[in-house]
Amino acid sequence: MLPLDSQFVRCPWCGERFEALIDASAGDADYTEDCPVCCRPIAMHLHGDDDAAELWVERE
């Protein structure tokens, strides 16, 4: 089980880099988070298992 972690991502709208908190303990997840810079919605897709977590983002 992975603890709460963070990963840097780049906003698909404004291009700014920011730190996103991720929790891979529940497995795969899709959620929306607003960019802390431009406030536009970002679709976040998390694939997690016991060993690693992968996060990718796209415009919502």
mmCIF file of the N, C-alpha and C atoms, coordinates in Angstrom:
data_MODEL
# 
_entry.id   MODEL 
# 
loop_
_atom_site.group_PDB 
_atom_site.id 
_atom_site.type_symbol 
_atom_site.label_atom_id 
_atom_site.label_alt_id 
_atom_site.label_comp_id 
_atom_site.label_asym_id 
_atom_site.label_entity_id 
_atom_site.label_seq_id 
_atom_site.pdbx_PDB_ins_code 
_atom_site.Cartn_x 
_atom_site.Cartn_y 
_atom_site.Cartn_z 
_atom_site.occupancy 
_atom_site.B_iso_or_equiv 
_atom_site.pdbx_formal_charge 
_atom_site.auth_seq_id 
_atom_site.auth_comp_id 
_atom_site.auth_asym_id 
_atom_site.auth_atom_id 
_atom_site.pdbx_PDB_model_num 
ATOM 1   N N  . MET A 1 1  ? 0.842   -1.177 0.000   1.00 0.00 ? 1  MET A N  1 
ATOM 2   C CA . MET A 1 1  ? 0.000   0.000  0.000   1.00 0.00 ? 1  MET A CA 1 
ATOM 3   C C  . MET A 1 1  ? 0.890   1.244  0.000   1.00 0.00 ? 1  MET A C  1 
ATOM 4   N N  . LEU A 1 2  ? 0.559   2.200  -0.849  1.00 0.00 ? 2  LEU A N  1 
ATOM 5   C CA . LEU A 1 2  ? 1.309   3.440  -0.930  1.00 0.00 ? 2  LEU A CA 1 
ATOM 6   C C  . LEU A 1 2  ? 0.651   4.514  -0.068  1.00 0.00 ? 2  LEU A C  1 
ATOM 7   N N  . PRO A 1 3  ? 1.424   5.300  0.642   1.00 0.00 ? 3  PRO A N  1 
ATOM 8   C CA . PRO A 1 3  ? 0.851   6.415  1.410   1.00 0.00 ? 3  PRO A CA 1 
ATOM 9   C C  . PRO A 1 3  ? 0.503   7.567  0.469   1.00 0.00 ? 3  PRO A C  1 
ATOM 10  N N  . LEU A 1 4  ? -0.124  8.590  1.024   1.00 0.00 ? 4  LEU A N  1 
ATOM 11  C CA . LEU A 1 4  ? -0.411  9.790  0.253   1.00 0.00 ? 4  LEU A CA 1 
ATOM 12  C C  . LEU A 1 4  ? 0.906   10.353 -0.257  1.00 0.00 ? 4  LEU A C  1 
ATOM 13  N N  . ASP A 1 5  ? 0.954   10.652 -1.540  1.00 0.00 ? 5  ASP A N  1 
ATOM 14  C CA . ASP A 1 5  ? 2.191   11.084 -2.177  1.00 0.00 ? 5  ASP A CA 1 
ATOM 15  C C  . ASP A 1 5  ? 1.904   12.323 -3.012  1.00 0.00 ? 5  ASP A C  1 
ATOM 16  N N  . SER A 1 6  ? 2.920   12.890 -3.578  1.00 0.00 ? 6  SER A N  1 
ATOM 17  C CA . SER A 1 6  ? 2.730   14.036 -4.462  1.00 0.00 ? 6  SER A CA 1 
ATOM 18  C C  . SER A 1 6  ? 3.513   13.814 -5.746  1.00 0.00 ? 6  SER A C  1 
ATOM 19  N N  . GLN A 1 7  ? 3.040   14.460 -6.789  1.00 0.00 ? 7  GLN A N  1 
ATOM 20  C CA . GLN A 1 7  ? 3.687   14.361 -8.086  1.00 0.00 ? 7  GLN A CA 1 
ATOM 21  C C  . GLN A 1 7  ? 3.531   15.706 -8.783  1.00 0.00 ? 7  GLN A C  1 
ATOM 22  N N  . PHE A 1 8  ? 4.579   16.150 -9.446  1.00 0.00 ? 8  PHE A N  1 
ATOM 23  C CA . PHE A 1 8  ? 4.485   17.397 -10.200 1.00 0.00 ? 8  PHE A CA 1 
ATOM 24  C C  . PHE A 1 8  ? 3.874   17.113 -11.562 1.00 0.00 ? 8  PHE A C  1 
ATOM 25  N N  . VAL A 1 9  ? 2.907   17.939 -11.940 1.00 0.00 ? 9  VAL A N  1 
ATOM 26  C CA . VAL A 1 9  ? 2.249   17.828 -13.241 1.00 0.00 ? 9  VAL A CA 1 
ATOM 27  C C  . VAL A 1 9  ? 2.235   19.209 -13.886 1.00 0.00 ? 9  VAL A C  1 
ATOM 28  N N  . ARG A 1 10 ? 1.994   19.232 -15.184 1.00 0.00 ? 10 ARG A N  1 
ATOM 29  C CA . ARG A 1 10 ? 1.913   20.482 -15.926 1.00 0.00 ? 10 ARG A CA 1 
ATOM 30  C C  . ARG A 1 10 ? 0.470   20.692 -16.358 1.00 0.00 ? 10 ARG A C  1 
ATOM 31  N N  . CYS A 1 11 ? -0.053  21.876 -16.089 1.00 0.00 ? 11 CYS A N  1 
ATOM 32  C CA . CYS A 1 11 ? -1.429  22.200 -16.459 1.00 0.00 ? 11 CYS A CA 1 
ATOM 33  C C  . CYS A 1 11 ? -1.571  22.145 -17.979 1.00 0.00 ? 11 CYS A C  1 
ATOM 34  N N  . PRO A 1 12 ? -2.559  21.395 -18.491 1.00 0.00 ? 12 PRO A N  1 
ATOM 35  C CA . PRO A 1 12 ? -2.759  21.328 -19.940 1.00 0.00 ? 12 PRO A CA 1 
ATOM 36  C C  . PRO A 1 12 ? -3.351  22.611 -20.522 1.00 0.00 ? 12 PRO A C  1 
ATOM 37  N N  . TRP A 1 13 ? -3.775  23.530 -19.684 1.00 0.00 ? 13 TRP A N  1 
ATOM 38  C CA . TRP A 1 13 ? -4.338  24.812 -20.134 1.00 0.00 ? 13 TRP A CA 1 
ATOM 39  C C  . TRP A 1 13 ? -3.271  25.900 -20.211 1.00 0.00 ? 13 TRP A C  1 
ATOM 40  N N  . CYS A 1 14 ? -2.617  26.176 -19.088 1.00 0.00 ? 14 CYS A N  1 
ATOM 41  C CA . CYS A 1 14 ? -1.682  27.313 -19.039 1.00 0.00 ? 14 CYS A CA 1 
ATOM 42  C C  . CYS A 1 14 ? -0.213  26.889 -19.092 1.00 0.00 ? 14 CYS A C  1 
ATOM 43  N N  . GLY A 1 15 ? 0.058   25.592 -18.909 1.00 0.00 ? 15 GLY A N  1 
ATOM 44  C CA . GLY A 1 15 ? 1.430   25.104 -18.994 1.00 0.00 ? 15 GLY A CA 1 
ATOM 45  C C  . GLY A 1 15 ? 2.242   25.225 -17.717 1.00 0.00 ? 15 GLY A C  1 
ATOM 46  N N  . GLU A 1 16 ? 1.644   25.784 -16.671 1.00 0.00 ? 16 GLU A N  1 
ATOM 47  C CA . GLU A 1 16 ? 2.370   25.922 -15.405 1.00 0.00 ? 16 GLU A CA 1 
ATOM 48  C C  . GLU A 1 16 ? 2.488   24.571 -14.704 1.00 0.00 ? 16 GLU A C  1 
ATOM 49  N N  . ARG A 1 17 ? 3.587   24.390 -14.018 1.00 0.00 ? 17 ARG A N  1 
ATOM 50  C CA . ARG A 1 17 ? 3.854   23.160 -13.277 1.00 0.00 ? 17 ARG A CA 1 
ATOM 51  C C  . ARG A 1 17 ? 3.400   23.350 -11.833 1.00 0.00 ? 17 ARG A C  1 
ATOM 52  N N  . PHE A 1 18 ? 2.735   22.317 -11.281 1.00 0.00 ? 18 PHE A N  1 
ATOM 53  C CA . PHE A 1 18 ? 2.306   22.385 -9.886  1.00 0.00 ? 18 PHE A CA 1 
ATOM 54  C C  . PHE A 1 18 ? 2.330   20.991 -9.278  1.00 0.00 ? 18 PHE A C  1 
ATOM 55  N N  . GLU A 1 19 ? 2.259   20.951 -7.960  1.00 0.00 ? 19 GLU A N  1 
ATOM 56  C CA . GLU A 1 19 ? 2.321   19.690 -7.228  1.00 0.00 ? 19 GLU A CA 1 
ATOM 57  C C  . GLU A 1 19 ? 0.906   19.196 -6.938  1.00 0.00 ? 19 GLU A C  1 
ATOM 58  N N  . ALA A 1 20 ? 0.620   17.965 -7.339  1.00 0.00 ? 20 ALA A N  1 
ATOM 59  C CA . ALA A 1 20 ? -0.687  17.355 -7.091  1.00 0.00 ? 20 ALA A CA 1 
ATOM 60  C C  . ALA A 1 20 ? -0.523  16.241 -6.061  1.00 0.00 ? 20 ALA A C  1 
ATOM 61  N N  . LEU A 1 21 ? -1.419  16.196 -5.091  1.00 0.00 ? 21 LEU A N  1 
ATOM 62  C CA . LEU A 1 21 ? -1.419  15.116 -4.102  1.00 0.00 ? 21 LEU A CA 1 
ATOM 63  C C  . LEU A 1 21 ? -2.169  13.927 -4.674  1.00 0.00 ? 21 LEU A C  1 
ATOM 64  N N  . ILE A 1 22 ? -1.606  12.745 -4.505  1.00 0.00 ? 22 ILE A N  1 
ATOM 65  C CA . ILE A 1 22 ? -2.242  11.532 -5.014  1.00 0.00 ? 22 ILE A CA 1 
ATOM 66  C C  . ILE A 1 22 ? -2.307  10.481 -3.915  1.00 0.00 ? 22 ILE A C  1 
ATOM 67  N N  . ASP A 1 23 ? -3.358  9.670  -3.976  1.00 0.00 ? 23 ASP A N  1 
ATOM 68  C CA . ASP A 1 23 ? -3.554  8.563  -3.043  1.00 0.00 ? 23 ASP A CA 1 
ATOM 69  C C  . ASP A 1 23 ? -3.827  7.321  -3.878  1.00 0.00 ? 23 ASP A C  1 
ATOM 70  N N  . ALA A 1 24 ? -2.805  6.509  -4.068  1.00 0.00 ? 24 ALA A N  1 
ATOM 71  C CA . ALA A 1 24 ? -2.926  5.324  -4.902  1.00 0.00 ? 24 ALA A CA 1 
ATOM 72  C C  . ALA A 1 24 ? -3.407  4.105  -4.124  1.00 0.00 ? 24 ALA A C  1 
ATOM 73  N N  . SER A 1 25 ? -3.705  4.261  -2.845  1.00 0.00 ? 25 SER A N  1 
ATOM 74  C CA . SER A 1 25 ? -4.087  3.116  -2.023  1.00 0.00 ? 25 SER A CA 1 
ATOM 75  C C  . SER A 1 25 ? -5.425  2.517  -2.440  1.00 0.00 ? 25 SER A C  1 
ATOM 76  N N  . ALA A 1 26 ? -6.277  3.293  -3.086  1.00 0.00 ? 26 ALA A N  1 
ATOM 77  C CA . ALA A 1 26 ? -7.589  2.794  -3.510  1.00 0.00 ? 26 ALA A CA 1 
ATOM 78  C C  . ALA A 1 26 ? -7.571  2.284  -4.948  1.00 0.00 ? 26 ALA A C  1 
ATOM 79  N N  . GLY A 1 27 ? -6.414  2.270  -5.587  1.00 0.00 ? 27 GLY A N  1 
ATOM 80  C CA . GLY A 1 27 ? -6.328  1.804  -6.967  1.00 0.00 ? 27 GLY A CA 1 
ATOM 81  C C  . GLY A 1 27 ? -6.593  2.925  -7.953  1.00 0.00 ? 27 GLY A C  1 
ATOM 82  N N  . ASP A 1 28 ? -7.196  2.565  -9.084  1.00 0.00 ? 28 ASP A N  1 
ATOM 83  C CA . ASP A 1 28 ? -7.441  3.528  -10.149 1.00 0.00 ? 28 ASP A CA 1 
ATOM 84  C C  . ASP A 1 28 ? -8.498  4.549  -9.748  1.00 0.00 ? 28 ASP A C  1 
ATOM 85  N N  . ALA A 1 29 ? -8.321  5.778  -10.223 1.00 0.00 ? 29 ALA A N  1 
ATOM 86  C CA . ALA A 1 29 ? -9.283  6.841  -9.917  1.00 0.00 ? 29 ALA A CA 1 
ATOM 87  C C  . ALA A 1 29 ? -9.237  7.906  -11.003 1.00 0.00 ? 29 ALA A C  1 
ATOM 88  N N  . ASP A 1 30 ? -10.384 8.517  -11.254 1.00 0.00 ? 30 ASP A N  1 
ATOM 89  C CA . ASP A 1 30 ? -10.505 9.665  -12.148 1.00 0.00 ? 30 ASP A CA 1 
ATOM 90  C C  . ASP A 1 30 ? -11.167 10.776 -11.352 1.00 0.00 ? 30 ASP A C  1 
ATOM 91  N N  . TYR A 1 31 ? -10.587 11.954 -11.385 1.00 0.00 ? 31 TYR A N  1 
ATOM 92  C CA . TYR A 1 31 ? -11.164 13.073 -10.644 1.00 0.00 ? 31 TYR A CA 1 
ATOM 93  C C  . TYR A 1 31 ? -10.773 14.381 -11.309 1.00 0.00 ? 31 TYR A C  1 
ATOM 94  N N  . THR A 1 32 ? -11.390 15.460 -10.873 1.00 0.00 ? 32 THR A N  1 
ATOM 95  C CA . THR A 1 32 ? -11.129 16.788 -11.421 1.00 0.00 ? 32 THR A CA 1 
ATOM 96  C C  . THR A 1 32 ? -10.521 17.667 -10.344 1.00 0.00 ? 32 THR A C  1 
ATOM 97  N N  . GLU A 1 33 ? -9.499  18.402 -10.736 1.00 0.00 ? 33 GLU A N  1 
ATOM 98  C CA . GLU A 1 33 ? -8.856  19.352 -9.830  1.00 0.00 ? 33 GLU A CA 1 
ATOM 99  C C  . GLU A 1 33 ? -8.611  20.635 -10.615 1.00 0.00 ? 33 GLU A C  1 
ATOM 100 N N  . ASP A 1 34 ? -8.850  21.772 -10.004 1.00 0.00 ? 34 ASP A N  1 
ATOM 101 C CA . ASP A 1 34 ? -8.602  23.048 -10.667 1.00 0.00 ? 34 ASP A CA 1 
ATOM 102 C C  . ASP A 1 34 ? -7.121  23.398 -10.592 1.00 0.00 ? 34 ASP A C  1 
ATOM 103 N N  . CYS A 1 35 ? -6.612  23.956 -11.677 1.00 0.00 ? 35 CYS A N  1 
ATOM 104 C CA . CYS A 1 35 ? -5.229  24.425 -11.692 1.00 0.00 ? 35 CYS A CA 1 
ATOM 105 C C  . CYS A 1 35 ? -5.083  25.543 -10.660 1.00 0.00 ? 35 CYS A C  1 
ATOM 106 N N  . PRO A 1 36 ? -4.072  25.481 -9.805  1.00 0.00 ? 36 PRO A N  1 
ATOM 107 C CA . PRO A 1 36 ? -3.891  26.533 -8.803  1.00 0.00 ? 36 PRO A CA 1 
ATOM 108 C C  . PRO A 1 36 ? -3.424  27.858 -9.403  1.00 0.00 ? 36 PRO A C  1 
ATOM 109 N N  . VAL A 1 37 ? -3.047  27.863 -10.678 1.00 0.00 ? 37 VAL A N  1 
ATOM 110 C CA . VAL A 1 37 ? -2.576  29.086 -11.327 1.00 0.00 ? 37 VAL A CA 1 
ATOM 111 C C  . VAL A 1 37 ? -3.684  29.737 -12.149 1.00 0.00 ? 37 VAL A C  1 
ATOM 112 N N  . CYS A 1 38 ? -4.274  28.980 -13.092 1.00 0.00 ? 38 CYS A N  1 
ATOM 113 C CA . CYS A 1 38 ? -5.276  29.568 -13.992 1.00 0.00 ? 38 CYS A CA 1 
ATOM 114 C C  . CYS A 1 38 ? -6.710  29.208 -13.608 1.00 0.00 ? 38 CYS A C  1 
ATOM 115 N N  . CYS A 1 39 ? -6.891  28.318 -12.653 1.00 0.00 ? 39 CYS A N  1 
ATOM 116 C CA . CYS A 1 39 ? -8.204  27.911 -12.118 1.00 0.00 ? 39 CYS A CA 1 
ATOM 117 C C  . CYS A 1 39 ? -9.074  27.133 -13.100 1.00 0.00 ? 39 CYS A C  1 
ATOM 118 N N  . ARG A 1 40 ? -8.526  26.676 -14.198 1.00 0.00 ? 40 ARG A N  1 
ATOM 119 C CA . ARG A 1 40 ? -9.312  25.867 -15.137 1.00 0.00 ? 40 ARG A CA 1 
ATOM 120 C C  . ARG A 1 40 ? -9.332  24.413 -14.665 1.00 0.00 ? 40 ARG A C  1 
ATOM 121 N N  . PRO A 1 41 ? -10.391 23.669 -15.021 1.00 0.00 ? 41 PRO A N  1 
ATOM 122 C CA . PRO A 1 41 ? -10.507 22.280 -14.560 1.00 0.00 ? 41 PRO A CA 1 
ATOM 123 C C  . PRO A 1 41 ? -9.576  21.337 -15.326 1.00 0.00 ? 41 PRO A C  1 
ATOM 124 N N  . ILE A 1 42 ? -8.952  20.452 -14.573 1.00 0.00 ? 42 ILE A N  1 
ATOM 125 C CA . ILE A 1 42 ? -8.042  19.461 -15.135 1.00 0.00 ? 42 ILE A CA 1 
ATOM 126 C C  . ILE A 1 42 ? -8.563  18.077 -14.781 1.00 0.00 ? 42 ILE A C  1 
ATOM 127 N N  . ALA A 1 43 ? -8.727  17.229 -15.789 1.00 0.00 ? 43 ALA A N  1 
ATOM 128 C CA . ALA A 1 43 ? -9.108  15.838 -15.558 1.00 0.00 ? 43 ALA A CA 1 
ATOM 129 C C  . ALA A 1 43 ? -7.842  15.073 -15.189 1.00 0.00 ? 43 ALA A C  1 
ATOM 130 N N  . MET A 1 44 ? -7.857  14.450 -14.015 1.00 0.00 ? 44 MET A N  1 
ATOM 131 C CA . MET A 1 44 ? -6.714  13.687 -13.535 1.00 0.00 ? 44 MET A CA 1 
ATOM 132 C C  . MET A 1 44 ? -7.075  12.210 -13.532 1.00 0.00 ? 44 MET A C  1 
ATOM 133 N N  . HIS A 1 45 ? -6.188  11.421 -14.089 1.00 0.00 ? 45 HIS A N  1 
ATOM 134 C CA . HIS A 1 45 ? -6.396  9.978  -14.189 1.00 0.00 ? 45 HIS A CA 1 
ATOM 135 C C  . HIS A 1 45 ? -5.248  9.293  -13.456 1.00 0.00 ? 45 HIS A C  1 
ATOM 136 N N  . LEU A 1 46 ? -5.599  8.516  -12.457 1.00 0.00 ? 46 LEU A N  1 
ATOM 137 C CA . LEU A 1 46 ? -4.604  7.849  -11.626 1.00 0.00 ? 46 LEU A CA 1 
ATOM 138 C C  . LEU A 1 46 ? -4.720  6.346  -11.796 1.00 0.00 ? 46 LEU A C  1 
ATOM 139 N N  . HIS A 1 47 ? -3.588  5.726  -12.084 1.00 0.00 ? 47 HIS A N  1 
ATOM 140 C CA . HIS A 1 47 ? -3.513  4.268  -12.106 1.00 0.00 ? 47 HIS A CA 1 
ATOM 141 C C  . HIS A 1 47 ? -2.513  3.886  -11.029 1.00 0.00 ? 47 HIS A C  1 
ATOM 142 N N  . GLY A 1 48 ? -2.986  3.176  -10.018 1.00 0.00 ? 48 GLY A N  1 
ATOM 143 C CA . GLY A 1 48 ? -2.105  2.817  -8.917  1.00 0.00 ? 48 GLY A CA 1 
ATOM 144 C C  . GLY A 1 48 ? -2.252  1.366  -8.520  1.00 0.00 ? 48 GLY A C  1 
ATOM 145 N N  . ASP A 1 49 ? -1.150  0.797  -8.061  1.00 0.00 ? 49 ASP A N  1 
ATOM 146 C CA . ASP A 1 49 ? -1.170  -0.548 -7.499  1.00 0.00 ? 49 ASP A CA 1 
ATOM 147 C C  . ASP A 1 49 ? -0.229  -0.560 -6.296  1.00 0.00 ? 49 ASP A C  1 
ATOM 148 N N  . ASP A 1 50 ? 0.124   -1.727 -5.812  1.00 0.00 ? 50 ASP A N  1 
ATOM 149 C CA . ASP A 1 50 ? 0.953   -1.822 -4.608  1.00 0.00 ? 50 ASP A CA 1 
ATOM 150 C C  . ASP A 1 50 ? 2.378   -1.313 -4.806  1.00 0.00 ? 50 ASP A C  1 
ATOM 151 N N  . ASP A 1 51 ? 2.838   -1.262 -6.050  1.00 0.00 ? 51 ASP A N  1 
ATOM 152 C CA . ASP A 1 51 ? 4.229   -0.904 -6.307  1.00 0.00 ? 51 ASP A CA 1 
ATOM 153 C C  . ASP A 1 51 ? 4.442   0.523  -6.800  1.00 0.00 ? 51 ASP A C  1 
ATOM 154 N N  . ALA A 1 52 ? 3.502   1.043  -7.571  1.00 0.00 ? 52 ALA A N  1 
ATOM 155 C CA . ALA A 1 52 ? 3.720   2.357  -8.184  1.00 0.00 ? 52 ALA A CA 1 
ATOM 156 C C  . ALA A 1 52 ? 2.394   3.027  -8.508  1.00 0.00 ? 52 ALA A C  1 
ATOM 157 N N  . ALA A 1 53 ? 2.485   4.310  -8.800  1.00 0.00 ? 53 ALA A N  1 
ATOM 158 C CA . ALA A 1 53 ? 1.309   5.076  -9.202  1.00 0.00 ? 53 ALA A CA 1 
ATOM 159 C C  . ALA A 1 53 ? 1.673   5.922  -10.415 1.00 0.00 ? 53 ALA A C  1 
ATOM 160 N N  . GLU A 1 54 ? 0.762   5.979  -11.368 1.00 0.00 ? 54 GLU A N  1 
ATOM 161 C CA . GLU A 1 54 ? 0.964   6.783  -12.564 1.00 0.00 ? 54 GLU A CA 1 
ATOM 162 C C  . GLU A 1 54 ? -0.189  7.773  -12.665 1.00 0.00 ? 54 GLU A C  1 
ATOM 163 N N  . LEU A 1 55 ? 0.130   9.029  -12.867 1.00 0.00 ? 55 LEU A N  1 
ATOM 164 C CA . LEU A 1 55 ? -0.878  10.078 -12.968 1.00 0.00 ? 55 LEU A CA 1 
ATOM 165 C C  . LEU A 1 55 ? -0.709  10.780 -14.297 1.00 0.00 ? 55 LEU A C  1 
ATOM 166 N N  . TRP A 1 56 ? -1.800  10.921 -15.052 1.00 0.00 ? 56 TRP A N  1 
ATOM 167 C CA . TRP A 1 56 ? -1.751  11.724 -16.264 1.00 0.00 ? 56 TRP A CA 1 
ATOM 168 C C  . TRP A 1 56 ? -2.937  12.669 -16.268 1.00 0.00 ? 56 TRP A C  1 
ATOM 169 N N  . VAL A 1 57 ? -2.750  13.804 -16.932 1.00 0.00 ? 57 VAL A N  1 
ATOM 170 C CA . VAL A 1 57 ? -3.749  14.869 -16.897 1.00 0.00 ? 57 VAL A CA 1 
ATOM 171 C C  . VAL A 1 57 ? -4.120  15.295 -18.311 1.00 0.00 ? 57 VAL A C  1 
ATOM 172 N N  . GLU A 1 58 ? -5.332  15.868 -18.424 1.00 0.00 ? 58 GLU A N  1 
ATOM 173 C CA . GLU A 1 58 ? -5.787  16.406 -19.702 1.00 0.00 ? 58 GLU A CA 1 
ATOM 174 C C  . GLU A 1 58 ? -6.824  17.485 -19.438 1.00 0.00 ? 58 GLU A C  1 
ATOM 175 N N  . ARG A 1 59 ? -7.116  18.267 -20.453 1.00 0.00 ? 59 ARG A N  1 
ATOM 176 C CA . ARG A 1 59 ? -8.149  19.295 -20.316 1.00 0.00 ? 59 ARG A CA 1 
ATOM 177 C C  . ARG A 1 59 ? -9.494  18.638 -20.091 1.00 0.00 ? 59 ARG A C  1 
ATOM 178 N N  . GLU A 1 60 ? -10.290 19.266 -19.240 1.00 0.00 ? 60 GLU A N  1 
ATOM 179 C CA . GLU A 1 60 ? -11.638 18.737 -19.034 1.00 0.00 ? 60 GLU A CA 1 
ATOM 180 C C  . GLU A 1 60 ? -12.614 19.579 -19.808 1.00 0.00 ? 60 GLU A C  1 
# 
